[in-house]
Amino acid sequence: MKDKKTKLLIVGATQGGYGGIEAFMIAMAEAAAAWPEFDVRLCFKIVKGATFKDDLRALAENVCSQVYYVERGSKELGALVSWADVLHVQNMPPDIVLPAKLLGKKIFLTVHNRRIPTASLHNAIWAFTIKLAKQRWYNSNFVWGTWEPNTKSANSACVPTVCRLPHLQYPINQRRGFLFVGRWINHKGLEEILHAYAQCNFDPAEWPLTILGDGPLKPTVLALQQELNLPQIHMPGFVDDNSKQHYLASARWLLAPARTQEDMGLTPIEARSVGVPAIVTRDGGLPESGGPAALLAEPGDIAGLADCMRQAAAMTITEYTERSMLSLDSLANYLKPMEFYRNAFRN
């Protein structure tokens, strides 16, 4: 007689597009699908007014045979919670955590977002539901500190979230310039990047600047590019995953100068996985994701960012090679293998 499988539900809210939480859920489902002791279901709880996009649907269904798309508080969501033995929940939504607790399920939370320090019924409920989990895994020490600022709970830990990381590596002598990857939205540091790059007056052939992505800040970015007379900046828009890997691996430095109290920061981790160090700001979890090889500037400090870029450009091959190796090698102590989750769910 075959051993009974543990029913594992990986569940979280989504705006319908592919983002950091969705990427992590899909990576979790892909790993768990190979664990023979688990029966795995992947559930996306669609936030009100959102539409689930076909590209995200294809990615999810490519790695998991049982994918569900449900509304908040729906019967379908309740049935999935009732079905599961173990739930791996993203953040601490009460419509999932409370019924799971009442049904005696094992609840594991990955907490992706910092606690907002405002008094509201929503925050009070989430502060209660977060305490109901068997284990809580915060994606950065910064996020952990906002939820547990003083004494850390024995069943809490910092466990950075990851998706499938790129592994393509370019030889150091083939890497050029600076790269930004992300949505073009306020406070991600795009304007600071353009101003700092203009101040540095780099040779664009040796130190090009590439900005990937798109978003609502595009008119501002294009106007500033023209104002600063920077026609040489390469802006290819959104690119597919394969192209993104090549851009990451062929850059000399990644730029992530946000001023948003970033919860973690995935792109510096992706860059480190291909040996590319980052210039980041002391903003939220970015110094953690940038790692020990990163250069640090203050959020919103254009002169400080320009100084970091000049420092990066002035490094000898030997110094840069050491930072590149440190960026990659230090990931082993920063990230947890997927077996970490497997062992937790089994125990």
Protein Blocks (a to p, Z undefined) as FASTA:
>chain_A
ZZdddddddddddehiacfklmmmmmmmmmmmmmmkbccdddddddehiacdfklmmmmm
mmpcbdcdddehiaklmmmmmmpmbdcdehjafklmmmmmmnopacddddfbdcddbddf
klmmmmmmmmmpfbdcdfbfklmmmmmmmbccfkbccddddddddfbdcdfklggcjdde
ddddehilmmmmmmmmmmnopafklmccddedddjklmmmmmmmmmnopakbccebjadf
klmmmmmmmpmbdcddbcehpakopmlmmmmmnopacddddehjlmmmnommbccddehi
lklmmmmmmmmmmpcfklmmmmmmmmmmmmmmmpccfklmmmmmmZZ
